[in-house]
């Protein structure tokens, strides 16, 4: 690979949107960079690696948020099941529990029994 390429050539070769390179290059140089500007491949590689690092961090954050949301959902489902069992144990009719929750009587019994 040559030691320099135009930003356009590098972006095309690596399937990177050109604006993802132009912005960081312009910031590094404190000046606007044209897509046809010749740039050291090593510098473009550094920018690409930084982009990958940020992408990995974003992926890990999203994965962790999803895991937290799933844990919160499980806890909420358990709270709902407990509340249904308590309401039924205190004598509230299943029909009334269903009305309050906006679900069918059959669903009330599924919740009571721990069915999803």
C-alpha positions as CSV (number, residue, x, y, z in Angstrom):
1,X,0.0,0.0,0.0
2,X,1.4,3.5,-0.8
3,X,2.4,5.7,2.1
4,X,-0.1,8.4,1.0
5,X,-3.6,8.2,-0.4
6,X,-6.4,10.7,-0.9
7,X,-9.0,10.7,1.8
8,X,-11.5,9.5,-0.8
9,X,-9.3,6.6,-1.9
10,X,-8.7,5.5,1.7
11,X,-12.4,5.8,2.6
12,X,-13.4,3.8,-0.5
13,X,-10.7,1.1,0.2
14,X,-11.9,0.7,3.8
15,X,-15.7,1.2,3.2
16,X,-15.7,4.2,5.6
17,X,-18.0,7.1,5.0
18,X,-15.7,9.9,3.9
19,X,-17.1,12.4,6.4
20,X,-16.0,10.1,9.2
21,X,-12.4,10.8,8.1
22,X,-12.7,14.4,7.1
23,X,-14.0,15.7,10.4
24,X,-11.2,14.2,12.6
25,X,-8.6,15.2,10.0
26,X,-9.8,18.8,9.9
27,X,-9.8,18.9,13.8
28,X,-6.2,17.5,13.9
29,X,-5.0,20.0,11.4
30,X,-7.1,22.9,12.6
31,X,-8.1,23.5,9.0
32,X,-10.6,22.2,6.5
33,X,-9.4,19.0,4.6
34,X,-10.6,18.3,1.1
35,X,-11.6,14.7,0.2
36,X,-8.9,14.8,-2.6
37,X,-6.2,15.8,-0.2
38,X,-3.2,13.4,0.0
39,X,-2.8,12.1,3.6
40,X,-0.3,9.7,5.2
41,X,-1.9,6.3,5.4
42,X,-0.6,5.9,8.9
43,X,-2.6,9.0,10.0
44,X,-5.7,7.7,8.4
45,X,-5.1,4.3,10.1
46,X,-4.9,6.1,13.5
47,X,-8.2,7.8,12.9
48,X,-9.8,4.5,11.8
49,X,-8.5,2.8,14.9
50,X,-9.9,5.6,17.1
51,X,-13.3,5.2,15.3
52,X,-13.2,1.5,16.1
53,X,-12.3,2.2,19.8
54,X,-15.3,4.5,20.1
55,X,-17.6,2.0,18.3
56,X,-16.5,-0.8,20.7
57,X,-17.2,1.5,23.7
58,X,-20.6,2.3,22.3
59,X,-21.4,-1.3,21.7
60,X,-20.3,-2.3,25.3
61,X,-22.4,0.6,26.7
62,X,-25.5,-0.5,24.7
63,X,-25.0,-4.1,25.7
64,X,-24.7,-3.2,29.4
65,X,-27.8,-0.9,29.2
66,X,-29.8,-3.7,27.6
67,X,-28.7,-6.1,30.4
68,X,-29.7,-3.6,33.0
69,X,-33.1,-3.0,31.3
70,X,-33.7,-6.8,31.2
71,X,-32.9,-7.1,34.9
72,X,-35.2,-4.2,35.7
73,X,-37.9,-5.9,33.6
74,X,-37.5,-9.2,35.4
75,X,-37.7,-7.4,38.8
76,X,-40.9,-5.6,37.6
77,X,-42.5,-8.8,36.4
78,X,-41.7,-10.4,39.8
79,X,-43.2,-7.4,41.6
80,X,-46.4,-7.7,39.5
81,X,-46.7,-11.4,40.1
82,X,-46.3,-10.9,43.8
83,X,-48.9,-8.1,43.8
84,X,-51.3,-10.3,41.9
85,X,-50.8,-13.2,44.4
86,X,-51.3,-10.9,47.3
87,X,-54.4,-9.3,45.9
88,X,-56.0,-12.7,45.2
89,X,-54.9,-14.0,48.6
90,X,-56.7,-11.0,50.2
91,X,-59.8,-11.9,48.4
92,X,-59.9,-9.6,45.4
93,X,-61.7,-11.4,42.6
94,X,-59.5,-12.3,39.6
95,X,-61.9,-10.3,37.4
96,X,-61.3,-7.1,39.4
97,X,-57.5,-7.7,39.3
98,X,-57.7,-8.1,35.6
99,X,-59.7,-4.9,35.2
100,X,-57.1,-3.0,37.3
101,X,-54.3,-4.4,35.2
102,X,-56.1,-4.2,31.9
103,X,-55.6,-8.0,31.3
104,X,-57.9,-11.0,31.1
105,X,-58.9,-13.1,34.0
106,X,-56.9,-16.0,32.4
107,X,-53.8,-13.7,32.4
108,X,-54.3,-12.9,36.0
109,X,-54.1,-16.7,36.8
110,X,-51.0,-16.9,34.6
111,X,-49.4,-14.1,36.6
112,X,-50.4,-15.7,39.8
113,X,-48.8,-19.0,38.7
114,X,-45.6,-17.3,37.5
115,X,-46.2,-17.8,33.8
116,X,-44.9,-15.2,31.5
